[in-house]
Amino acid sequence: MPPQINAKLCDGCGACVEVCPANVLAMKNNKAAVVNPDACLECRACEVACPKGAITF
């Protein structure tokens, strides 16, 4: 299951994109977005890296 991103909480810092080992996330319109959900390893690194708590599984 890929991560879910709450756009209202995302501040566009990009921390989640940087830590994702499978390139599941990318920045779109200054917000994080799931661009490759099938590649998700469910490692939860993006969830841990998000300082705003905008990512959940």
DOMI-217042 format. One line per field, with one value per residue: residue number from 1; residue in one letter; x, y, z of N, C-alpha, C in turn. Coordinates in steps of 0.001 Angstrom, whole numbers, plus 524288, in hexadecimal, padded with zeros to 5 digits. Example, Ala and Ser with C-alpha at 12.3 -4.5 7.8 and 13.67 -1.06 7.14 Angstrom:
<nodes>
i (1, 2)
aa (a, s)
nc1 (83386, 83232)
nc2 (7E9C6, 7F736)
nc3 (81E78, 81BA8)
cac1 (8300C, 83566)
cac2 (7EE6C, 7FBDC)
cac3 (81E78, 81BE4)
cc1 (83390, 83264)
cc2 (7F31C, 8001E)
cc3 (81E78, 81EBE)
</nodes>
This chain:
<nodes>
i (1, 2, 3, 4, 5, 6, 7, 8, 9, 10, 11, 12, 13, 14, 15, 16, 17, 18, 19, 20, 21, 22, 23, 24, 25, 26, 27, 28, 29, 30, 31, 32, 33, 34, 35, 36, 37, 38, 39, 40, 41, 42, 43, 44, 45, 46, 47, 48, 49, 50, 51, 52, 53, 54, 55, 56, 57)
aa (m, p, p, q, i, n, a, k, l, c, d, g, c, g, a, c, v, e, v, c, p, a, n, v, l, a, m, k, n, n, k, a, a, v, v, n, p, d, a, c, l, e, c, r, a, c, e, v, a, c, p, k, g, a, i, t, f)
nc1 (80358, 802DA, 807E4, 7FF77, 7FD11, 7FA98, 7F6B9, 7F454, 7FA40, 80461, 8100E, 816B4, 82161, 82793, 82CF6, 82942, 829B7, 83464, 837DB, 8330D, 83549, 831DB, 82E54, 823C9, 81EBA, 81D4A, 81F6C, 814F2, 80F04, 812F2, 810FA, 81165, 80F8C, 809DA, 80F6E, 8127C, 80CD3, 80CB5, 816D8, 818EE, 81EF8, 81B53, 82133, 8207F, 826DB, 82522, 81C8D, 820C4, 8283F, 82288, 82055, 81703, 80F63, 80957, 80899, 8033B, 800AA)
nc2 (7FB5E, 8085A, 814B6, 81E64, 82B91, 836E7, 841EB, 84B6A, 84BCB, 84A88, 85152, 8526E, 8506A, 8484C, 8404C, 83609, 83281, 83251, 82A37, 82124, 8148E, 80FE1, 816A9, 819D4, 822D7, 83058, 83DF7, 84636, 85153, 856C7, 85007, 84379, 837CA, 82B8A, 82459, 81AF9, 81183, 8066D, 80368, 8046C, 800C8, 8000E, 8035A, 80B93, 8142D, 81E09, 82177, 82243, 829F5, 832E9, 83F31, 843E1, 83C8B, 8394E, 83069, 823DD, 81625)
nc3 (80000, 7FC4F, 80164, 8073A, 804F0, 80BAA, 80689, 80AFB, 813E6, 81047, 80E60, 80646, 8075E, 803B1, 8089B, 80965, 7FF24, 7FD72, 80420, 800AD, 7FC50, 7F350, 7EBD6, 7EC0D, 7EE67, 7EA6E, 7E802, 7E563, 7E0EC, 7E992, 7F1E4, 7F830, 7F0FA, 7EDA4, 7E435, 7E013, 7E3DC, 7E3BC, 7E574, 7EFCD, 7FB97, 8054B, 80DC6, 8143D, 81581, 81169, 81717, 8211D, 81F49, 81D1F, 821F5, 82465, 825D1, 81D86, 817C3, 816CD, 8189C)
cac1 (80000, 8061D, 8069D, 7FB74, 7FF2B, 7F6B6, 7F8AA, 7F39A, 7FE88, 8096C, 8122E, 81A0E, 826F4, 82A3D, 82FD9, 82753, 82BAF, 839F9, 838FC, 83075, 83914, 82F78, 82C70, 81E16, 81CE7, 81FBE, 81D02, 81182, 80C78, 8151B, 80EF9, 812E3, 80B83, 80B16, 80FC6, 813B0, 80ADB, 80DF4, 81C40, 81961, 82106, 818D8, 82554, 81E9A, 82ADF, 822C9, 8192F, 8243F, 82B11, 81F0C, 8200C, 811AD, 80BCB, 805BE, 8089C, 80150, 80014)
cac2 (80000, 80D10, 818AB, 82251, 830B3, 83AE3, 846AE, 84FDE, 84BC9, 84A9E, 85698, 8525B, 85075, 8446E, 83C76, 830D4, 83130, 83147, 8254E, 81CA0, 8117B, 80D9F, 81AE2, 819BD, 8282E, 834A1, 84308, 84847, 8561F, 857FD, 84C50, 83E19, 834CA, 82619, 823F9, 8159B, 80E8C, 800DA, 8028A, 80540, 7FC70, 80098, 803E2, 80FD7, 81835, 82315, 822D0, 823D9, 82EB2, 83769, 8422B, 845CE, 83835, 83969, 82B67, 81F65, 81139)
cac3 (80000, 7FC18, 80550, 8062D, 80651, 80CE4, 80406, 80E7F, 817AD, 80D8B, 80D97, 801B1, 808B6, 8007D, 80BB7, 80815, 7F9EA, 7FE09, 806DB, 7FE48, 7F95C, 7EE9F, 7E876, 7EBFC, 7EF13, 7E78E, 7E91F, 7E148, 7E2B9, 7EEBE, 7F5C3, 7F71F, 7EE51, 7EC79, 7DE85, 7DE91, 7E85E, 7E367, 7E714, 7F573, 7FEAC, 80A71, 811BA, 81781, 81633, 8102F, 81B80, 82567, 81DC8, 81C99, 826D7, 8253D, 8268A, 81910, 81512, 819C1, 815BA)
cc1 (80382, 80481, 80233, 7FDA6, 7FAAE, 7F8D9, 7F817, 7F803, 803E7, 80B38, 81610, 81FD8, 82A1F, 82D40, 82E3F, 82974, 8316C, 83B0D, 8369E, 83456, 836F7, 82D3B, 82683, 81BE8, 81FE8, 81CF4, 819D3, 80E9F, 80DEE, 812D3, 810FC, 80E4D, 80D6E, 80AF1, 810CE, 811F0, 80C45, 8137B, 81CFA, 81AFC, 81E8F, 81CE0, 8240E, 822B0, 828A2, 81F6A, 81C69, 826D4, 8279F, 81E7D, 81A86, 80DBE, 807CF, 80547, 806DD, 800FE, 7FB0B)
cc2 (804DD, 81101, 81C3A, 82785, 83483, 84016, 84B78, 85044, 84C3E, 8503C, 856D1, 8524D, 84C81, 84048, 836E3, 82EF7, 82F96, 82BED, 8207E, 81987, 80F68, 811AD, 81AC8, 81F45, 82C0C, 839A8, 844BF, 84CED, 85771, 854AD, 846E9, 83B48, 82F3D, 82584, 81E6D, 811E5, 808BF, 7FF8E, 802E6, 8004A, 7FC3D, 800D3, 8082C, 8141B, 81DA2, 82509, 824D9, 82917, 83391, 83A59, 84408, 84169, 837C7, 8342C, 8270C, 81AA6, 80EA1)
cc3 (80000, 80049, 80382, 8080C, 8071E, 80ADA, 80781, 81279, 81523, 80CA7, 8090C, 802CE, 8058C, 80378, 80A4C, 802DB, 7FA4B, 80068, 8044D, 7FAED, 7F42A, 7EADE, 7E7C5, 7EBFB, 7EBB8, 7E92A, 7E466, 7E38C, 7E858, 7F321, 7F44F, 7F497, 7ED67, 7E686, 7DC93, 7E2EE, 7E84F, 7E53B, 7ED01, 7F84A, 8041D, 80ED4, 815AC, 81882, 81530, 814B7, 82015, 8242F, 81DB3, 821C3, 8282D, 82627, 8222D, 8164C, 818BB, 8162D, 8174E)
</nodes>
